Amino acid sequence: MTNMMRAWEVRDPGPIDESPLALVERPVPVPRRGEVLVRVRACGVCRTDLHLAEGDLQPRHREVVPGHEVVGEVVELGEDADRFQIGDRAGIAWLRHTCGACRWCRSGRENLCTQSRYTGWDADGGYAEFAVVPEAFAYRIPVSFADEQAAPLLCAGIIGYRSLLRARLPAGGRLGLFGFGASAHLTAQLAIAQGAQVHVLTRGEAARELATQLGAASVGGPFDPAPVPLDSAIIFAPAGELVPLALGSLGPGGTLALAGIHMSDIPALNYQRHLFSERTLCSVTSNTRRDGEEFLVLANRLDIQVTTTPVPFDQADVALRDLSAGRVRGAAVLTLTG
């Protein structure tokens, strides 16, 4: 195995059109105790990567390598690592460390652990030919998903699943999805499989076409009113100005979940119009490993169809520009060969 690898690093956070990422050569990382080294085959392109590149999320260390939707082959085991064998396929996701001892971890809410650490933010991620991960936070990928289709499941899918749980969608209820990219197109399929009526409000003709193909009951623009009172809604777009609109679209007792890690400022809310009648507004913070395991089982069982736009590894910066401009259909995925 070579001692050097190619990797994209956040060199100077700023607007994506100003090329904040640089493609460099780095030493292949060495797995420490309890870690495994993965040869990356595919890495999904997440909006969080864009926030990191542009400085909306400040990098936790200089020249961090983004990417937290990683599928690859285990090629080396650190000391005491025994969950995987050499040659196994493994997935690396956003959450990569929790303390295991705080009140949040002990109550099954490790996503709120104050010592949590994240792939592609605290530690180098999958915009590289190799990546390391603590084996306790790696996932086994269902064999039914090819590498390219499996990668978006590891963040877009998992976060969408947790957002759906937070939105408290009643059986057979009406769900509104604001934004329809990598995460929403997977969440919609979960909801429809559970008997929900899904209404999509999003920019971009390609996104609206995909929503229609996947069985949405209605599709409109991002600032259109929902055609019916909603029981639940999820905002995937990082646009705070959508919050009053989405809350106003909820019926009595409805819940709005905000799925993003970053969002622009939310305008002032009117209590009577937006929150009265026991409407609930809640955020979504990362996920637990249980969320991930549950979602991967459901994705396999329900035969979730993952729509991807493959991008060669050496065009990661182009993929982020396309994501920013709303030109990606489904999920963009960096593909590595050889």
C-alpha positions as CSV (number, residue, x, y, z in Angstrom):
1,M,0.0,0.0,0.0
2,T,1.3,3.5,-0.9
3,N,2.4,5.8,1.9
4,M,0.9,8.9,0.3
5,M,-2.6,9.8,-0.7
6,R,-4.6,12.6,-2.4
7,A,-6.9,14.6,-0.2
8,W,-8.9,17.8,-0.4
9,E,-8.4,20.2,2.5
10,V,-10.1,23.4,3.6
11,R,-7.2,25.8,3.0
12,D,-8.9,29.2,3.3
13,P,-12.6,29.1,4.3
14,G,-14.7,31.5,2.1
15,P,-17.2,31.6,-0.7
16,I,-17.1,28.4,-2.7
17,D,-16.5,30.3,-6.0
18,E,-13.2,31.5,-4.5
19,S,-11.8,28.0,-4.2
20,P,-11.5,27.5,-0.4
21,L,-10.5,23.8,-1.0
22,A,-7.1,22.6,-2.2
23,L,-6.2,19.2,-3.6
24,V,-3.0,18.0,-1.9
25,E,-0.8,15.0,-1.2
26,R,-0.7,13.8,2.4
27,P,0.7,10.7,4.2
28,V,-1.8,7.9,4.6
29,P,-3.2,8.1,8.2
30,V,-2.2,5.3,10.7
31,P,-5.1,3.8,12.7
32,R,-4.6,4.1,16.5
33,R,-6.0,1.8,19.2
34,G,-9.5,0.9,18.4
35,E,-9.5,2.4,14.9
36,V,-9.6,1.0,11.4
37,L,-8.1,2.4,8.2
38,V,-10.5,2.5,5.3
39,R,-9.6,2.8,1.6
40,V,-12.3,5.2,0.4
41,R,-14.4,4.1,-2.6
42,A,-17.2,6.7,-2.4
43,C,-17.9,9.8,-0.3
44,G,-21.2,11.7,-0.4
45,V,-21.1,15.5,-0.7
46,C,-23.1,17.0,2.1
47,R,-24.3,20.6,2.6
48,T,-22.4,20.5,5.9
49,D,-19.2,20.2,3.8
50,L,-20.2,23.4,2.0
51,H,-20.8,25.2,5.3
52,L,-17.4,24.1,6.4
53,A,-15.7,25.2,3.2
54,E,-17.4,28.6,3.3
55,G,-16.7,29.2,7.0
56,D,-20.3,29.0,8.2
57,L,-18.9,26.3,10.4
58,Q,-15.5,27.2,11.6
59,P,-13.0,24.3,11.0
60,R,-11.9,22.7,14.3
61,H,-8.3,22.4,13.0
62,R,-6.3,23.9,10.2
63,E,-6.6,22.3,6.7
64,V,-9.2,19.8,7.8
65,V,-10.3,17.2,5.2
66,P,-14.2,17.3,4.8
67,G,-16.5,14.4,4.1
68,H,-18.6,12.2,6.4
69,E,-20.6,9.9,4.1
70,V,-17.8,7.5,3.5
71,V,-18.0,3.9,2.1
72,G,-14.8,1.9,1.6
73,E,-12.8,-1.2,2.4
74,V,-11.0,-1.9,5.7
75,V,-7.3,-2.2,4.9
76,E,-5.7,-2.0,8.3
77,L,-6.6,-2.6,11.9
78,G,-5.4,-0.6,14.9
79,E,-4.4,-2.2,18.1
80,D,-7.4,-4.0,19.8
81,A,-9.7,-3.4,16.8
82,D,-11.7,-6.5,16.2
83,R,-15.2,-5.5,14.9
84,F,-14.1,-5.6,11.3
85,Q,-11.7,-7.8,9.3
86,I,-9.4,-6.8,6.5
87,G,-11.4,-6.6,3.3
88,D,-14.8,-5.8,5.0
89,R,-16.8,-2.9,3.7
90,A,-17.4,-0.2,6.3
91,G,-19.2,3.2,6.5
92,I,-17.9,6.3,8.2
93,A,-20.5,8.8,9.3
94,W,-20.7,12.3,10.9
95,L,-20.6,11.2,14.6
96,R,-17.3,9.6,15.5
97,H,-16.8,10.0,19.3
98,T,-18.9,10.4,22.5
99,C,-17.8,10.1,26.1
100,G,-20.2,7.3,27.0
101,A,-20.4,8.5,30.6
102,C,-22.3,11.8,30.7
103,R,-26.1,12.2,31.4
104,W,-26.8,12.4,27.7
105,C,-24.9,9.3,26.8
106,R,-26.3,7.3,29.7
107,S,-29.9,8.3,28.7
108,G,-29.6,7.2,25.1
109,R,-29.1,10.8,23.8
110,E,-25.4,10.6,22.8
111,N,-26.0,13.1,20.0
112,L,-26.1,15.8,22.8
113,C,-22.8,14.7,24.4
114,T,-20.7,17.8,25.1
115,Q,-17.6,15.9,24.2
116,S,-18.9,14.6,20.9
117,R,-16.5,14.7,17.9
118,Y,-17.3,14.7,14.2
119,T,-15.8,13.3,11.0
120,G,-14.7,16.0,8.5
121,W,-14.8,18.7,11.2
122,D,-12.9,17.6,14.3
123,A,-11.0,14.9,12.4
124,D,-10.1,14.4,8.8
125,G,-12.9,12.9,6.6
126,G,-13.5,11.2,3.4
127,Y,-12.5,13.7,0.7
128,A,-9.4,11.6,0.6
129,E,-8.2,8.2,-0.7
130,F,-7.9,6.8,2.9
131,A,-9.6,7.7,6.2
132,V,-9.5,6.3,9.8
133,V,-12.4,5.9,12.1
134,P,-13.0,4.5,15.6
135,E,-14.5,1.1,14.9
136,A,-17.2,1.6,17.5
137,F,-18.6,4.4,15.3
138,A,-18.3,2.7,11.9
139,Y,-21.3,1.0,10.2
140,R,-21.8,-2.2,8.3
141,I,-23.4,-1.4,5.0
142,P,-26.3,-3.6,3.7
143,V,-25.0,-5.6,0.7
144,S,-28.1,-4.4,-1.3
145,F,-26.5,-0.9,-1.8
146,A,-23.6,-0.3,-4.1
147,D,-20.9,2.0,-2.8
148,E,-22.2,5.1,-4.6
149,Q,-25.8,4.6,-3.4
150,A,-24.7,3.7,0.2
151,A,-22.7,6.8,0.8
152,P,-25.6,9.3,1.1
153,L,-27.3,7.0,3.6
154,L,-24.7,7.7,6.1
155,C,-25.7,11.4,6.7
156,A,-28.4,12.5,4.4
157,G,-30.4,9.3,5.2
158,I,-29.6,9.1,8.9
159,I,-30.3,12.8,9.6
160,G,-33.5,12.6,7.5
161,Y,-34.6,9.7,9.7
162,R,-33.9,11.5,12.9
163,S,-35.7,14.6,11.5
164,L,-38.7,12.5,10.7
165,L,-38.7,11.1,14.3
166,R,-38.4,14.7,15.7
167,A,-41.3,15.9,13.5
168,R,-43.7,13.4,15.2
169,L,-45.5,12.5,12.0
170,P,-48.8,10.7,12.9
171,A,-49.7,7.5,11.1
172,G,-51.2,8.5,7.7
173,G,-50.4,12.1,8.4
174,R,-49.5,15.0,6.1
175,L,-45.8,15.9,5.9
176,G,-44.3,19.0,4.3
177,L,-40.7,18.9,3.1
178,F,-39.1,22.3,2.5
179,G,-36.1,21.7,0.3
180,F,-35.6,18.5,-1.7
181,G,-32.0,17.4,-1.9
182,A,-30.0,14.4,-0.7
183,S,-31.7,14.1,2.6
184,A,-35.3,15.0,1.7
185,H,-35.5,12.6,-1.2
186,L,-34.7,9.7,1.2
187,T,-37.0,10.9,4.0
188,A,-39.9,11.3,1.6
189,Q,-39.6,7.6,0.7
190,L,-39.6,6.6,4.4
191,A,-42.7,8.7,5.1
192,I,-44.6,7.5,2.0
193,A,-43.8,3.8,2.9
194,Q,-45.4,4.6,6.3
195,G,-48.6,5.8,4.6
196,A,-48.0,9.5,4.8
197,Q,-49.1,12.1,2.3
198,V,-46.0,14.1,1.4
199,H,-46.0,17.7,0.1
200,V,-42.7,19.1,-1.3
201,L,-41.8,22.8,-1.5
202,T,-38.5,23.4,-3.2
203,R,-36.5,25.3,-5.7
204,G,-35.1,23.7,-8.9
205,E,-37.0,21.9,-11.6
206,A,-34.9,18.8,-11.3
207,A,-35.7,18.5,-7.6
208,R,-39.5,19.0,-8.2
209,E,-39.4,16.4,-11.0
210,L,-37.7,13.9,-8.6
211,A,-40.2,14.6,-5.9
212,T,-43.1,13.8,-8.3
213,Q,-41.4,10.6,-9.5
214,L,-41.0,9.4,-5.9
215,G,-44.7,9.9,-5.2
216,A,-45.2,13.3,-3.6
217,A,-48.8,14.3,-3.3
218,S,-48.0,17.8,-4.4
219,V,-44.9,19.8,-5.4
220,G,-44.5,23.5,-5.3
221,G,-42.0,26.3,-5.0
222,P,-40.1,27.0,-1.8
223,F,-42.3,30.0,-0.8
224,D,-45.6,28.6,-2.0
225,P,-48.2,27.9,0.7
226,A,-48.8,24.2,1.4
227,P,-52.0,23.0,-0.3
228,V,-53.4,21.5,2.9
229,P,-52.8,22.0,6.7
230,L,-49.8,19.9,7.6
231,D,-49.4,17.6,10.6
232,S,-45.6,17.8,10.5
233,A,-43.0,19.5,8.5
234,I,-39.2,19.4,8.0
235,I,-37.0,22.2,6.7
236,F,-33.9,20.9,5.0
237,A,-32.9,24.1,3.3
238,P,-30.6,26.3,5.4
239,A,-33.0,29.3,5.0
240,G,-34.3,30.8,8.2
241,E,-36.9,32.8,6.2
242,L,-38.8,29.5,5.6
243,V,-39.5,29.0,9.3
244,P,-42.6,31.4,9.6
245,L,-44.0,30.0,6.3
246,A,-43.6,26.4,7.5
247,L,-45.1,27.1,10.9
248,G,-48.0,28.9,9.3
249,S,-48.6,25.8,7.1
250,L,-49.0,23.5,10.2
251,G,-52.4,22.6,11.5
252,P,-53.2,22.6,15.2
253,G,-50.8,20.4,17.1
254,G,-48.3,20.2,14.3
255,T,-44.5,20.0,14.6
256,L,-41.8,21.6,12.6
257,A,-38.3,20.1,12.7
258,L,-35.2,22.0,11.5
259,A,-32.8,19.5,10.0
260,G,-29.7,21.6,9.3
261,I,-26.6,22.2,11.3
262,H,-26.6,25.8,10.1
263,M,-29.4,28.1,9.1
264,S,-29.6,31.8,8.3
265,D,-31.4,34.1,10.8
266,I,-35.1,33.4,11.5
267,P,-37.4,36.3,11.1
268,A,-39.6,37.4,14.0
269,L,-42.5,35.1,14.7
270,N,-46.1,36.1,15.4
271,Y,-47.3,34.0,18.4
272,Q,-51.0,33.7,17.2
273,R,-50.2,33.0,13.6
274,H,-47.1,30.8,14.0
275,L,-47.1,29.0,17.4
276,F,-50.6,29.1,18.9
277,S,-52.8,26.0,18.8
278,E,-50.0,23.9,20.3
279,R,-47.6,24.0,17.3
280,T,-44.1,22.9,18.1
281,L,-40.8,24.1,16.7
282,C,-37.7,21.9,17.3
283,S,-34.1,21.5,16.0
284,V,-32.2,18.3,15.1
285,T,-28.7,17.8,16.5
286,S,-26.6,15.1,14.9
287,N,-27.8,11.6,15.5
288,T,-27.2,8.6,17.8
289,R,-25.6,5.4,16.5
290,R,-29.0,3.7,17.2
291,D,-30.6,6.1,14.7
292,G,-28.0,5.0,12.1
293,E,-28.5,1.3,12.7
294,E,-32.3,1.6,12.6
295,F,-32.2,3.7,9.5
296,L,-29.9,1.3,7.6
297,V,-32.2,-1.6,8.5
298,L,-35.3,0.3,7.2
299,A,-33.5,1.5,4.0
300,N,-32.7,-2.1,3.2
301,R,-36.1,-3.5,4.1
302,L,-38.0,-0.8,2.3
303,D,-35.7,-0.8,-0.8
304,I,-35.1,2.9,-0.5
305,Q,-34.0,4.2,-3.9
306,V,-31.0,6.5,-3.7
307,T,-30.7,9.1,-6.5
308,T,-27.1,10.1,-7.0
309,T,-25.0,12.4,-9.2
310,P,-21.5,10.8,-9.4
311,V,-18.6,13.2,-9.5
312,P,-14.9,12.2,-10.1
313,F,-12.8,12.7,-6.9
314,D,-10.7,15.4,-8.5
315,Q,-13.8,17.6,-9.0
316,A,-14.9,17.8,-5.4
317,D,-14.8,21.6,-5.6
318,V,-17.0,21.5,-8.6
319,A,-19.5,19.3,-6.7
320,L,-19.7,21.8,-3.9
321,R,-20.3,24.7,-6.3
322,D,-23.1,22.7,-8.0
323,L,-24.6,22.0,-4.6
324,S,-24.5,25.6,-3.6
325,A,-26.3,26.6,-6.9
326,G,-28.9,23.9,-6.5
327,R,-27.7,22.0,-9.6
328,V,-27.5,18.5,-7.9
329,R,-30.2,15.9,-8.5
330,G,-30.5,13.8,-5.4
331,A,-27.1,13.4,-3.8
332,A,-23.7,14.2,-5.2
333,V,-21.1,11.5,-4.6
334,L,-17.4,11.6,-5.1
335,T,-16.2,8.3,-6.7
336,L,-12.7,6.9,-6.3
337,T,-11.3,4.0,-8.4
338,G,-8.0,2.1,-8.5
